[in-house]
Every structure is written in C-alpha cells, then in structure tokens.
C-alpha cells in the first residue's frame, strides 16, 4: 500500500512511496511534508470513497430526472405522467 504525505503549508495530500521534492500545489519543499499515520490515511481513503459515492448518486439522480422528463413529455396517460412527476420530484 502506498503512503500518504501531507503538505504542512497548504494541506495538499500526496500519495506515493516518498514525499515529492516540491508540493505540486504550493511548491513548498519536501521537508514541509509529513507522512500521515494509518488512521489519518484510512480517513482520507474513506472520504475519497464517499466523494465517489456522492458523485455517482448525483449522476444517477440527474439520469432519473432525464428519464422522468422524457416520460412526462410522452404524456401517455395521467397515471403515467403522475408517476413520472412524483419520481422527478
Ligand atoms: Zn503545499
């Protein structure tokens, strides 16, 4: 498993076997980086995963709205339109 290093100047987190020579975000030198302990690293990974889940949910909900709008536009009969409208909201 790779290690995580955090820039003490800007908070940028770098993943790798060793800290970078310079921070890609604020250009602070390598000495400004500290390796995160396992607990802190796991928290970062968990937050990455929840960010991914968030993004996927947003994309899915946008797709649901698209499908509902298509169904509403087709306007086959009131129960259908009502179901699509409910789902959209
Ligand atoms: Zn930095």
PDB file of the backbone (N, CA, C, O) and the ligand in Angstrom, with CONECT records:
HET     ZN  A 101       1
ATOM      1  N   UNK A   1       0.830  -1.199   0.000  1.00  0.00           N
ATOM      2  CA  UNK A   1       0.000   0.000   0.000  1.00  0.00           C
ATOM      3  C   UNK A   1       0.869   1.256   0.000  1.00  0.00           C
ATOM      4  O   UNK A   1       1.870   1.336   0.713  1.00  0.00           O
ATOM      5  N   UNK A   2       0.472   2.222  -0.804  1.00  0.00           N
ATOM      6  CA  UNK A   2       1.238   3.466  -0.877  1.00  0.00           C
ATOM      7  C   UNK A   2       1.035   4.300   0.382  1.00  0.00           C
ATOM      8  O   UNK A   2       0.079   4.114   1.134  1.00  0.00           O
ATOM      9  N   UNK A   3       1.974   5.228   0.584  1.00  0.00           N
ATOM     10  CA  UNK A   3       1.885   6.077   1.769  1.00  0.00           C
ATOM     11  C   UNK A   3       1.303   7.430   1.376  1.00  0.00           C
ATOM     12  O   UNK A   3       1.352   7.837   0.215  1.00  0.00           O
ATOM     13  N   UNK A   4       0.759   8.103   2.361  1.00  0.00           N
ATOM     14  CA  UNK A   4       0.225   9.451   2.129  1.00  0.00           C
ATOM     15  C   UNK A   4       1.079  10.467   2.884  1.00  0.00           C
ATOM     16  O   UNK A   4       1.451  10.259   4.039  1.00  0.00           O
ATOM     17  N   UNK A   5       1.377  11.563   2.203  1.00  0.00           N
ATOM     18  CA  UNK A   5       2.155  12.645   2.805  1.00  0.00           C
ATOM     19  C   UNK A   5       1.359  13.928   2.679  1.00  0.00           C
ATOM     20  O   UNK A   5       0.784  14.221   1.630  1.00  0.00           O
ATOM     21  N   UNK A   6       1.333  14.695   3.769  1.00  0.00           N
ATOM     22  CA  UNK A   6       0.546  15.920   3.760  1.00  0.00           C
ATOM     23  C   UNK A   6       1.449  17.145   3.832  1.00  0.00           C
ATOM     24  O   UNK A   6       2.352  17.214   4.665  1.00  0.00           O
ATOM     25  N   UNK A   7       1.199  18.100   2.960  1.00  0.00           N
ATOM     26  CA  UNK A   7       1.946  19.358   2.959  1.00  0.00           C
ATOM     27  C   UNK A   7       1.475  20.196   4.152  1.00  0.00           C
ATOM     28  O   UNK A   7       0.284  20.474   4.292  1.00  0.00           O
ATOM     29  N   UNK A   8       2.422  20.597   5.013  1.00  0.00           N
ATOM     30  CA  UNK A   8       2.042  21.358   6.210  1.00  0.00           C
ATOM     31  C   UNK A   8       1.744  22.816   5.864  1.00  0.00           C
ATOM     32  O   UNK A   8       1.221  23.560   6.694  1.00  0.00           O
ATOM     33  N   UNK A   9       2.075  23.221   4.639  1.00  0.00           N
ATOM     34  CA  UNK A   9       1.831  24.612   4.234  1.00  0.00           C
ATOM     35  C   UNK A   9       0.406  24.780   3.704  1.00  0.00           C
ATOM     36  O   UNK A   9      -0.325  25.666   4.148  1.00  0.00           O
ATOM     37  N   UNK A  10       0.012  23.923   2.747  1.00  0.00           N
ATOM     38  CA  UNK A  10      -1.290  24.127   2.093  1.00  0.00           C
ATOM     39  C   UNK A  10      -2.284  22.990   2.325  1.00  0.00           C
ATOM     40  O   UNK A  10      -3.454  23.109   1.960  1.00  0.00           O
ATOM     41  N   UNK A  11      -1.826  21.885   2.931  1.00  0.00           N
ATOM     42  CA  UNK A  11      -2.738  20.788   3.213  1.00  0.00           C
ATOM     43  C   UNK A  11      -2.891  19.784   2.086  1.00  0.00           C
ATOM     44  O   UNK A  11      -3.659  18.829   2.201  1.00  0.00           O
ATOM     45  N   UNK A  12      -2.155  19.997   0.983  1.00  0.00           N
ATOM     46  CA  UNK A  12      -2.207  19.066  -0.137  1.00  0.00           C
ATOM     47  C   UNK A  12      -1.758  17.676   0.313  1.00  0.00           C
ATOM     48  O   UNK A  12      -0.771  17.549   1.037  1.00  0.00           O
ATOM     49  N   UNK A  13      -2.482  16.626  -0.113  1.00  0.00           N
ATOM     50  CA  UNK A  13      -2.115  15.260   0.249  1.00  0.00           C
ATOM     51  C   UNK A  13      -1.554  14.550  -0.973  1.00  0.00           C
ATOM     52  O   UNK A  13      -2.183  14.494  -2.029  1.00  0.00           O
ATOM     53  N   UNK A  14      -0.363  14.014  -0.801  1.00  0.00           N
ATOM     54  CA  UNK A  14       0.337  13.338  -1.887  1.00  0.00           C
ATOM     55  C   UNK A  14       0.393  11.849  -1.594  1.00  0.00           C
ATOM     56  O   UNK A  14       0.667  11.438  -0.467  1.00  0.00           O
ATOM     57  N   UNK A  15       0.129  11.033  -2.629  1.00  0.00           N
ATOM     58  CA  UNK A  15       0.201   9.585  -2.460  1.00  0.00           C
ATOM     59  C   UNK A  15       1.412   9.052  -3.205  1.00  0.00           C
ATOM     60  O   UNK A  15       1.592   9.349  -4.386  1.00  0.00           O
ATOM     61  N   UNK A  16       2.246   8.265  -2.527  1.00  0.00           N
ATOM     62  CA  UNK A  16       3.425   7.699  -3.177  1.00  0.00           C
ATOM     63  C   UNK A  16       4.305   6.984  -2.179  1.00  0.00           C
ATOM     64  O   UNK A  16       3.948   6.846  -1.009  1.00  0.00           O
ATOM     65  N   UNK A  17       5.459   6.530  -2.644  1.00  0.00           N
ATOM     66  CA  UNK A  17       6.383   5.822  -1.754  1.00  0.00           C
ATOM     67  C   UNK A  17       7.181   6.798  -0.898  1.00  0.00           C
ATOM     68  O   UNK A  17       7.659   6.454   0.183  1.00  0.00           O
ATOM     69  N   UNK A  18       7.315   8.026  -1.405  1.00  0.00           N
ATOM     70  CA  UNK A  18       8.065   9.049  -0.680  1.00  0.00           C
ATOM     71  C   UNK A  18       7.415  10.412  -0.962  1.00  0.00           C
ATOM     72  O   UNK A  18       6.699  10.571  -1.950  1.00  0.00           O
ATOM     73  N   UNK A  19       7.667  11.375  -0.098  1.00  0.00           N
ATOM     74  CA  UNK A  19       7.118  12.715  -0.332  1.00  0.00           C
ATOM     75  C   UNK A  19       7.716  13.302  -1.606  1.00  0.00           C
ATOM     76  O   UNK A  19       8.856  12.990  -1.952  1.00  0.00           O
ATOM     77  N   UNK A  20       6.962  14.150  -2.311  1.00  0.00           N
ATOM     78  CA  UNK A  20       7.505  14.763  -3.540  1.00  0.00           C
ATOM     79  C   UNK A  20       8.582  15.795  -3.200  1.00  0.00           C
ATOM     80  O   UNK A  20       8.610  16.310  -2.082  1.00  0.00           O
ATOM     81  N   UNK A  21       9.466  16.100  -4.148  1.00  0.00           N
ATOM     82  CA  UNK A  21      10.525  17.091  -3.903  1.00  0.00           C
ATOM     83  C   UNK A  21       9.928  18.461  -3.616  1.00  0.00           C
ATOM     84  O   UNK A  21      10.412  19.204  -2.763  1.00  0.00           O
ATOM     85  N   UNK A  22       8.860  18.779  -4.352  1.00  0.00           N
ATOM     86  CA  UNK A  22       8.153  20.042  -4.123  1.00  0.00           C
ATOM     87  C   UNK A  22       6.661  19.784  -4.140  1.00  0.00           C
ATOM     88  O   UNK A  22       6.187  18.921  -4.879  1.00  0.00           O
ATOM     89  N   UNK A  23       5.921  20.519  -3.338  1.00  0.00           N
ATOM     90  CA  UNK A  23       4.469  20.388  -3.323  1.00  0.00           C
ATOM     91  C   UNK A  23       3.912  20.832  -4.683  1.00  0.00           C
ATOM     92  O   UNK A  23       4.216  21.935  -5.137  1.00  0.00           O
ATOM     93  N   UNK A  24       3.099  19.987  -5.341  1.00  0.00           N
ATOM     94  CA  UNK A  24       2.539  20.362  -6.648  1.00  0.00           C
ATOM     95  C   UNK A  24       1.583  21.548  -6.550  1.00  0.00           C
ATOM     96  O   UNK A  24       1.305  22.212  -7.549  1.00  0.00           O
ATOM     97  N   UNK A  25       1.087  21.806  -5.357  1.00  0.00           N
ATOM     98  CA  UNK A  25       0.101  22.879  -5.228  1.00  0.00           C
ATOM     99  C   UNK A  25       0.743  24.211  -4.826  1.00  0.00           C
ATOM    100  O   UNK A  25       0.467  25.243  -5.437  1.00  0.00           O
ATOM    101  N   UNK A  26       1.603  24.187  -3.797  1.00  0.00           N
ATOM    102  CA  UNK A  26       2.161  25.458  -3.299  1.00  0.00           C
ATOM    103  C   UNK A  26       3.679  25.527  -3.443  1.00  0.00           C
ATOM    104  O   UNK A  26       4.294  26.524  -3.064  1.00  0.00           O
ATOM    105  N   UNK A  27       4.283  24.477  -3.986  1.00  0.00           N
ATOM    106  CA  UNK A  27       5.728  24.428  -4.238  1.00  0.00           C
ATOM    107  C   UNK A  27       6.582  24.462  -2.977  1.00  0.00           C
ATOM    108  O   UNK A  27       7.767  24.788  -3.043  1.00  0.00           O
ATOM    109  N   UNK A  28       6.000  24.132  -1.838  1.00  0.00           N
ATOM    110  CA  UNK A  28       6.805  24.014  -0.614  1.00  0.00           C
ATOM    111  C   UNK A  28       7.766  22.827  -0.777  1.00  0.00           C
ATOM    112  O   UNK A  28       7.422  21.843  -1.432  1.00  0.00           O
ATOM    113  N   UNK A  29       8.965  22.913  -0.187  1.00  0.00           N
ATOM    114  CA  UNK A  29       9.937  21.823  -0.346  1.00  0.00           C
ATOM    115  C   UNK A  29       9.527  20.570   0.426  1.00  0.00           C
ATOM    116  O   UNK A  29       8.673  20.607   1.311  1.00  0.00           O
ATOM    117  N   UNK A  30      10.164  19.469   0.058  1.00  0.00           N
ATOM    118  CA  UNK A  30       9.900  18.155   0.627  1.00  0.00           C
ATOM    119  C   UNK A  30       9.829  18.138   2.151  1.00  0.00           C
ATOM    120  O   UNK A  30       9.015  17.416   2.727  1.00  0.00           O
ATOM    121  N   UNK A  31      10.677  18.928   2.806  1.00  0.00           N
ATOM    122  CA  UNK A  31      10.745  18.933   4.282  1.00  0.00           C
ATOM    123  C   UNK A  31       9.424  19.353   4.915  1.00  0.00           C
ATOM    124  O   UNK A  31       9.167  19.072   6.086  1.00  0.00           O
ATOM    125  N   UNK A  32       8.581  20.035   4.120  1.00  0.00           N
ATOM    126  CA  UNK A  32       7.304  20.500   4.675  1.00  0.00           C
ATOM    127  C   UNK A  32       6.255  19.397   4.692  1.00  0.00           C
ATOM    128  O   UNK A  32       5.158  19.576   5.222  1.00  0.00           O
ATOM    129  N   UNK A  33       6.604  18.252   4.104  1.00  0.00           N
ATOM    130  CA  UNK A  33       5.654  17.137   4.078  1.00  0.00           C
ATOM    131  C   UNK A  33       5.842  16.229   5.288  1.00  0.00           C
ATOM    132  O   UNK A  33       6.967  15.966   5.711  1.00  0.00           O
ATOM    133  N   UNK A  34       4.729  15.756   5.838  1.00  0.00           N
ATOM    134  CA  UNK A  34       4.775  14.777   6.916  1.00  0.00           C
ATOM    135  C   UNK A  34       3.929  13.586   6.509  1.00  0.00           C
ATOM    136  O   UNK A  34       2.849  13.737   5.936  1.00  0.00           O
ATOM    137  N   UNK A  35       4.440  12.389   6.817  1.00  0.00           N
ATOM    138  CA  UNK A  35       3.674  11.198   6.467  1.00  0.00           C
ATOM    139  C   UNK A  35       2.477  11.060   7.406  1.00  0.00           C
ATOM    140  O   UNK A  35       2.597  11.252   8.616  1.00  0.00           O
ATOM    141  N   UNK A  36       1.327  10.725   6.832  1.00  0.00           N
ATOM    142  CA  UNK A  36       0.128  10.530   7.648  1.00  0.00           C
ATOM    143  C   UNK A  36       0.170   9.144   8.273  1.00  0.00           C
ATOM    144  O   UNK A  36       0.604   8.184   7.637  1.00  0.00           O
ATOM    145  N   UNK A  37      -0.277   9.041   9.509  1.00  0.00           N
ATOM    146  CA  UNK A  37      -0.341   7.717  10.136  1.00  0.00           C
ATOM    147  C   UNK A  37      -1.521   6.935   9.544  1.00  0.00           C
ATOM    148  O   UNK A  37      -2.333   7.481   8.798  1.00  0.00           O
ATOM    149  N   UNK A  38      -1.595   5.663   9.890  1.00  0.00           N
ATOM    150  CA  UNK A  38      -2.560   4.779   9.247  1.00  0.00           C
ATOM    151  C   UNK A  38      -3.993   5.257   9.442  1.00  0.00           C
ATOM    152  O   UNK A  38      -4.813   5.200   8.526  1.00  0.00           O
ATOM    153  N   UNK A  39      -4.275   5.724  10.641  1.00  0.00           N
ATOM    154  CA  UNK A  39      -5.655   6.162  10.931  1.00  0.00           C
ATOM    155  C   UNK A  39      -6.044   7.362  10.060  1.00  0.00           C
ATOM    156  O   UNK A  39      -7.135   7.405   9.491  1.00  0.00           O
ATOM    157  N   UNK A  40      -5.136   8.329   9.969  1.00  0.00           N
ATOM    158  CA  UNK A  40      -5.401   9.508   9.145  1.00  0.00           C
ATOM    159  C   UNK A  40      -5.505   9.117   7.670  1.00  0.00           C
ATOM    160  O   UNK A  40      -6.350   9.635   6.942  1.00  0.00           O
ATOM    161  N   UNK A  41      -4.633   8.193   7.235  1.00  0.00           N
ATOM    162  CA  UNK A  41      -4.659   7.740   5.849  1.00  0.00           C
ATOM    163  C   UNK A  41      -5.985   7.048   5.539  1.00  0.00           C
ATOM    164  O   UNK A  41      -6.583   7.280   4.488  1.00  0.00           O
ATOM    165  N   UNK A  42      -6.437   6.201   6.454  1.00  0.00           N
ATOM    166  CA  UNK A  42      -7.709   5.499   6.236  1.00  0.00           C
ATOM    167  C   UNK A  42      -8.879   6.473   6.135  1.00  0.00           C
ATOM    168  O   UNK A  42      -9.817   6.263   5.365  1.00  0.00           O
ATOM    169  N   UNK A  43      -8.804   7.541   6.926  1.00  0.00           N
ATOM    170  CA  UNK A  43      -9.851   8.557   6.866  1.00  0.00           C
ATOM    171  C   UNK A  43      -9.885   9.216   5.489  1.00  0.00           C
ATOM    172  O   UNK A  43     -10.954   9.465   4.933  1.00  0.00           O
ATOM    173  N   UNK A  44      -8.708   9.491   4.953  1.00  0.00           N
ATOM    174  CA  UNK A  44      -8.617  10.112   3.625  1.00  0.00           C
ATOM    175  C   UNK A  44      -9.195   9.166   2.574  1.00  0.00           C
ATOM    176  O   UNK A  44      -9.956   9.585   1.701  1.00  0.00           O
ATOM    177  N   UNK A  45      -8.829   7.892   2.666  1.00  0.00           N
ATOM    178  CA  UNK A  45      -9.353   6.925   1.690  1.00  0.00           C
ATOM    179  C   UNK A  45     -10.867   6.800   1.816  1.00  0.00           C
ATOM    180  O   UNK A  45     -11.576   6.712   0.814  1.00  0.00           O
ATOM    181  N   UNK A  46     -11.357   6.791   3.060  1.00  0.00           N
ATOM    182  CA  UNK A  46     -12.800   6.694   3.268  1.00  0.00           C
ATOM    183  C   UNK A  46     -13.494   7.927   2.696  1.00  0.00           C
ATOM    184  O   UNK A  46     -14.578   7.814   2.125  1.00  0.00           O
ATOM    185  N   UNK A  47     -12.887   9.097   2.842  1.00  0.00           N
ATOM    186  CA  UNK A  47     -13.535  10.298   2.330  1.00  0.00           C
ATOM    187  C   UNK A  47     -13.471  10.334   0.805  1.00  0.00           C
ATOM    188  O   UNK A  47     -14.383  10.853   0.161  1.00  0.00           O
ATOM    189  N   UNK A  48     -12.400   9.784   0.220  1.00  0.00           N
ATOM    190  CA  UNK A  48     -12.356   9.641  -1.246  1.00  0.00           C
ATOM    191  C   UNK A  48     -13.512   8.785  -1.727  1.00  0.00           C
ATOM    192  O   UNK A  48     -14.189   9.117  -2.700  1.00  0.00           O
ATOM    193  N   UNK A  49     -13.727   7.680  -1.030  1.00  0.00           N
ATOM    194  CA  UNK A  49     -14.797   6.753  -1.425  1.00  0.00           C
ATOM    195  C   UNK A  49     -16.165   7.419  -1.287  1.00  0.00           C
ATOM    196  O   UNK A  49     -17.013   7.279  -2.168  1.00  0.00           O
ATOM    197  N   UNK A  50     -16.383   8.140  -0.191  1.00  0.00           N
ATOM    198  CA  UNK A  50     -17.691   8.778  -0.036  1.00  0.00           C
ATOM    199  C   UNK A  50     -17.882   9.880  -1.079  1.00  0.00           C
ATOM    200  O   UNK A  50     -19.003  10.124  -1.524  1.00  0.00           O
ATOM    201  N   UNK A  51     -16.787  10.547  -1.471  1.00  0.00           N
ATOM    202  CA  UNK A  51     -16.897  11.529  -2.560  1.00  0.00           C
ATOM    203  C   UNK A  51     -17.336  10.847  -3.854  1.00  0.00           C
ATOM    204  O   UNK A  51     -18.187  11.357  -4.583  1.00  0.00           O
ATOM    205  N   UNK A  52     -16.736   9.676  -4.128  1.00  0.00           N
ATOM    206  CA  UNK A  52     -17.111   8.925  -5.336  1.00  0.00           C
ATOM    207  C   UNK A  52     -18.589   8.536  -5.289  1.00  0.00           C
ATOM    208  O   UNK A  52     -19.311   8.661  -6.278  1.00  0.00           O
ATOM    209  N   UNK A  53     -19.023   8.058  -4.112  1.00  0.00           N
ATOM    210  CA  UNK A  53     -20.426   7.647  -3.961  1.00  0.00           C
ATOM    211  C   UNK A  53     -21.337   8.853  -4.212  1.00  0.00           C
ATOM    212  O   UNK A  53     -22.359   8.750  -4.891  1.00  0.00           O
ATOM    213  N   UNK A  54     -20.943   9.987  -3.651  1.00  0.00           N
ATOM    214  CA  UNK A  54     -21.687  11.227  -3.843  1.00  0.00           C
ATOM    215  C   UNK A  54     -21.848  11.567  -5.324  1.00  0.00           C
ATOM    216  O   UNK A  54     -22.947  11.849  -5.801  1.00  0.00           O
ATOM    217  N   UNK A  55     -20.709  11.534  -6.045  1.00  0.00           N
ATOM    218  CA  UNK A  55     -20.708  11.864  -7.467  1.00  0.00           C
ATOM    219  C   UNK A  55     -21.612  10.917  -8.239  1.00  0.00           C
ATOM    220  O   UNK A  55     -22.368  11.334  -9.116  1.00  0.00           O
ATOM    221  N   UNK A  56     -21.521   9.622  -7.898  1.00  0.00           N
ATOM    222  CA  UNK A  56     -22.314   8.636  -8.616  1.00  0.00           C
ATOM    223  C   UNK A  56     -23.803   8.869  -8.360  1.00  0.00           C
ATOM    224  O   UNK A  56     -24.616   8.771  -9.278  1.00  0.00           O
ATOM    225  N   UNK A  57     -24.159   9.179  -7.100  1.00  0.00           N
ATOM    226  CA  UNK A  57     -25.561   9.446  -6.773  1.00  0.00           C
ATOM    227  C   UNK A  57     -26.078  10.659  -7.539  1.00  0.00           C
ATOM    228  O   UNK A  57     -27.204  10.653  -8.038  1.00  0.00           O
ATOM    229  N   UNK A  58     -25.252  11.695  -7.629  1.00  0.00           N
ATOM    230  CA  UNK A  58     -25.669  12.904  -8.351  1.00  0.00           C
ATOM    231  C   UNK A  58     -25.911  12.567  -9.821  1.00  0.00           C
ATOM    232  O   UNK A  58     -26.904  12.992 -10.412  1.00  0.00           O
ATOM    233  N   UNK A  59     -24.980  11.788 -10.408  1.00  0.00           N
ATOM    234  CA  UNK A  59     -25.142  11.412 -11.816  1.00  0.00           C
ATOM    235  C   UNK A  59     -26.409  10.570 -12.017  1.00  0.00           C
ATOM    236  O   UNK A  59     -27.169  10.777 -12.963  1.00  0.00           O
ATOM    237  N   UNK A  60     -26.614   9.615 -11.100  1.00  0.00           N
ATOM    238  CA  UNK A  60     -27.814   8.774 -11.205  1.00  0.00           C
ATOM    239  C   UNK A  60     -29.080   9.609 -11.065  1.00  0.00           C
ATOM    240  O   UNK A  60     -30.040   9.410 -11.809  1.00  0.00           O
ATOM    241  N   UNK A  61     -29.088  10.548 -10.109  1.00  0.00           N
ATOM    242  CA  UNK A  61     -30.314  11.322  -9.905  1.00  0.00           C
ATOM    243  C   UNK A  61     -30.574  12.233 -11.108  1.00  0.00           C
ATOM    244  O   UNK A  61     -31.725  12.501 -11.452  1.00  0.00           O
ATOM    245  N   UNK A  62     -29.480  12.713 -11.753  1.00  0.00           N
ATOM    246  CA  UNK A  62     -29.679  13.507 -12.964  1.00  0.00           C
ATOM    247  C   UNK A  62     -30.287  12.655 -14.071  1.00  0.00           C
ATOM    248  O   UNK A  62     -31.127  13.121 -14.841  1.00  0.00           O
ATOM    249  N   UNK A  63     -29.849  11.398 -14.137  1.00  0.00           N
ATOM    250  CA  UNK A  63     -30.393  10.472 -15.141  1.00  0.00           C
ATOM    251  C   UNK A  63     -31.877  10.194 -14.862  1.00  0.00           C
ATOM    252  O   UNK A  63     -32.686  10.114 -15.787  1.00  0.00           O
ATOM    253  N   UNK A  64     -32.220  10.050 -13.581  1.00  0.00           N
ATOM    254  CA  UNK A  64     -33.626   9.808 -13.216  1.00  0.00           C
ATOM    255  C   UNK A  64     -34.487  10.991 -13.670  1.00  0.00           C
ATOM    256  O   UNK A  64     -35.576  10.804 -14.213  1.00  0.00           O
ATOM    257  N   UNK A  65     -33.988  12.207 -13.441  1.00  0.00           N
ATOM    258  CA  UNK A  65     -34.738  13.400 -13.867  1.00  0.00           C
ATOM    259  C   UNK A  65     -34.928  13.392 -15.387  1.00  0.00           C
ATOM    260  O   UNK A  65     -36.014  13.685 -15.886  1.00  0.00           O
ATOM    261  N   UNK A  66     -33.865  13.055 -16.111  1.00  0.00           N
ATOM    262  CA  UNK A  66     -33.957  12.992 -17.585  1.00  0.00           C
ATOM    263  C   UNK A  66     -35.039  12.016 -18.026  1.00  0.00           C
ATOM    264  O   UNK A  66     -35.881  12.330 -18.868  1.00  0.00           O
ATOM    265  N   UNK A  67     -34.994  10.806 -17.428  1.00  0.00           N
ATOM    266  CA  UNK A  67     -35.972   9.778 -17.798  1.00  0.00           C
ATOM    267  C   UNK A  67     -37.392  10.234 -17.475  1.00  0.00           C
ATOM    268  O   UNK A  67     -38.309  10.031 -18.270  1.00  0.00           O
ATOM    269  N   UNK A  68     -37.573  10.853 -16.302  1.00  0.00           N
ATOM    270  CA  UNK A  68     -38.902  11.324 -15.907  1.00  0.00           C
ATOM    271  C   UNK A  68     -39.404  12.384 -16.875  1.00  0.00           C
ATOM    272  O   UNK A  68     -40.567  12.369 -17.279  1.00  0.00           O
ATOM    273  N   UNK A  69     -38.507  13.316 -17.246  1.00  0.00           N
ATOM    274  CA  UNK A  69     -38.921  14.368 -18.171  1.00  0.00           C
ATOM    275  C   UNK A  69     -39.327  13.779 -19.524  1.00  0.00           C
ATOM    276  O   UNK A  69     -40.271  14.247 -20.160  1.00  0.00           O
ATOM    277  N   UNK A  70     -38.603  12.750 -19.947  1.00  0.00           N
ATOM    278  CA  UNK A  70     -38.957  12.079 -21.203  1.00  0.00           C
ATOM    279  C   UNK A  70     -40.345  11.449 -21.077  1.00  0.00           C
ATOM    280  O   UNK A  70     -41.178  11.576 -21.974  1.00  0.00           O
ATOM    281  N   UNK A  71     -40.584  10.769 -19.952  1.00  0.00           N
ATOM    282  CA  UNK A  71     -41.880  10.131 -19.721  1.00  0.00           C
ATOM    283  C   UNK A  71     -43.011  11.142 -19.658  1.00  0.00           C
ATOM    284  O   UNK A  71     -44.099  10.907 -20.184  1.00  0.00           O
ATOM    285  N   UNK A  72     -42.743  12.286 -19.001  1.00  0.00           N
ATOM    286  CA  UNK A  72     -43.765  13.337 -18.899  1.00  0.00           C
ATOM    287  C   UNK A  72     -44.082  13.895 -20.287  1.00  0.00           C
ATOM    288  O   UNK A  72     -45.238  14.169 -20.609  1.00  0.00           O
ATOM    289  N   UNK A  73     -43.043  14.059 -21.101  1.00  0.00           N
ATOM    290  CA  UNK A  73     -43.200  14.603 -22.446  1.00  0.00           C
ATOM    291  C   UNK A  73     -44.023  13.667 -23.346  1.00  0.00           C
ATOM    292  O   UNK A  73     -44.826  14.120 -24.162  1.00  0.00           O
ATOM    293  N   UNK A  74     -43.805  12.350 -23.181  1.00  0.00           N
ATOM    294  CA  UNK A  74     -44.564  11.372 -23.972  1.00  0.00           C
ATOM    295  C   UNK A  74     -46.055  11.485 -23.634  1.00  0.00           C
ATOM    296  O   UNK A  74     -46.916  11.332 -24.500  1.00  0.00           O
ATOM    297  N   UNK A  75     -46.343  11.761 -22.329  1.00  0.00           N
ATOM    298  CA  UNK A  75     -47.694  12.087 -21.903  1.00  0.00           C
ATOM    299  C   UNK A  75     -48.736  11.039 -22.317  1.00  0.00           C
ATOM    300  O   UNK A  75     -49.778  11.376 -22.879  1.00  0.00           O
ATOM    301  N   UNK A  76     -48.442   9.783 -22.034  1.00  0.00           N
ATOM    302  CA  UNK A  76     -49.315   8.681 -22.445  1.00  0.00           C
ATOM    303  C   UNK A  76     -50.672   8.741 -21.739  1.00  0.00           C
ATOM    304  O   UNK A  76     -51.712   8.760 -22.397  1.00  0.00           O
ATOM    305  N   UNK A  77     -50.665   8.771 -20.421  1.00  0.00           N
ATOM    306  CA  UNK A  77     -51.918   8.924 -19.686  1.00  0.00           C
ATOM    307  C   UNK A  77     -51.621   9.510 -18.305  1.00  0.00           C
ATOM    308  O   UNK A  77     -50.480   9.464 -17.845  1.00  0.00           O
ATOM    309  N   UNK A  78     -52.662  10.072 -17.631  1.00  0.00           N
ATOM    310  CA  UNK A  78     -52.418  10.769 -16.349  1.00  0.00           C
ATOM    311  C   UNK A  78     -51.675   9.946 -15.295  1.00  0.00           C
ATOM    312  O   UNK A  78     -50.778  10.484 -14.646  1.00  0.00           O
ATOM    313  N   UNK A  79     -52.011   8.644 -15.091  1.00  0.00           N
ATOM    314  CA  UNK A  79     -51.266   7.904 -14.045  1.00  0.00           C
ATOM    315  C   UNK A  79     -49.761   7.825 -14.350  1.00  0.00           C
ATOM    316  O   UNK A  79     -48.933   7.922 -13.444  1.00  0.00           O
ATOM    317  N   UNK A  80     -49.417   7.648 -15.643  1.00  0.00           N
ATOM    318  CA  UNK A  80     -48.007   7.612 -16.043  1.00  0.00           C
ATOM    319  C   UNK A  80     -47.339   8.942 -15.752  1.00  0.00           C
ATOM    320  O   UNK A  80     -46.280   8.995 -15.126  1.00  0.00           O
ATOM    321  N   UNK A  81     -47.962  10.009 -16.209  1.00  0.00           N
ATOM    322  CA  UNK A  81     -47.383  11.348 -16.019  1.00  0.00           C
ATOM    323  C   UNK A  81     -47.242  11.634 -14.528  1.00  0.00           C
ATOM    324  O   UNK A  81     -46.240  12.198 -14.090  1.00  0.00           O
ATOM    325  N   UNK A  82     -48.253  11.243 -13.752  1.00  0.00           N
ATOM    326  CA  UNK A  82     -48.217  11.467 -12.309  1.00  0.00           C
ATOM    327  C   UNK A  82     -47.053  10.704 -11.670  1.00  0.00           C
ATOM    328  O   UNK A  82     -46.356  11.236 -10.805  1.00  0.00           O
ATOM    329  N   UNK A  83     -46.847   9.459 -12.098  1.00  0.00           N
ATOM    330  CA  UNK A  83     -45.752   8.655 -11.543  1.00  0.00           C
ATOM    331  C   UNK A  83     -44.405   9.280 -11.894  1.00  0.00           C
ATOM    332  O   UNK A  83     -43.509   9.353 -11.053  1.00  0.00           O
ATOM    333  N   UNK A  84     -44.267   9.731 -13.147  1.00  0.00           N
ATOM    334  CA  UNK A  84     -43.007  10.359 -13.553  1.00  0.00           C
ATOM    335  C   UNK A  84     -42.765  11.671 -12.814  1.00  0.00           C
ATOM    336  O   UNK A  84     -41.643  11.987 -12.420  1.00  0.00           O
ATOM    337  N   UNK A  85     -43.840  12.418 -12.638  1.00  0.00           N
ATOM    338  CA  UNK A  85     -43.709  13.696 -11.930  1.00  0.00           C
ATOM    339  C   UNK A  85     -43.293  13.470 -10.480  1.00  0.00           C
ATOM    340  O   UNK A  85     -42.437  14.178  -9.950  1.00  0.00           O
ATOM    341  N   UNK A  86     -43.916  12.467  -9.842  1.00  0.00           N
ATOM    342  CA  UNK A  86     -43.556  12.126  -8.457  1.00  0.00           C
ATOM    343  C   UNK A  86     -42.100  11.707  -8.376  1.00  0.00           C
ATOM    344  O   UNK A  86     -41.360  12.162  -7.503  1.00  0.00           O
ATOM    345  N   UNK A  87     -41.693  10.833  -9.295  1.00  0.00           N
ATOM    346  CA  UNK A  87     -40.305  10.344  -9.284  1.00  0.00           C
ATOM    347  C   UNK A  87     -39.331  11.487  -9.510  1.00  0.00           C
ATOM    348  O   UNK A  87     -38.270  11.546  -8.889  1.00  0.00           O
ATOM    349  N   UNK A  88     -39.702  12.396 -10.405  1.00  0.00           N
ATOM    350  CA  UNK A  88     -38.819  13.526 -10.709  1.00  0.00           C
ATOM    351  C   UNK A  88     -38.621  14.396  -9.474  1.00  0.00           C
ATOM    352  O   UNK A  88     -37.511  14.841  -9.182  1.00  0.00           O
ATOM    353  N   UNK A  89     -39.731  14.635  -8.746  1.00  0.00           N
ATOM    354  CA  UNK A  89     -39.639  15.493  -7.560  1.00  0.00           C
ATOM    355  C   UNK A  89     -38.946  14.772  -6.407  1.00  0.00           C
ATOM    356  O   UNK A  89     -38.782  15.345  -5.329  1.00  0.00           O
TER     357      UNK A  89
HETATM  358 ZN    ZN A 101       1.660  22.612  -0.353  1.00  0.00          ZN
END
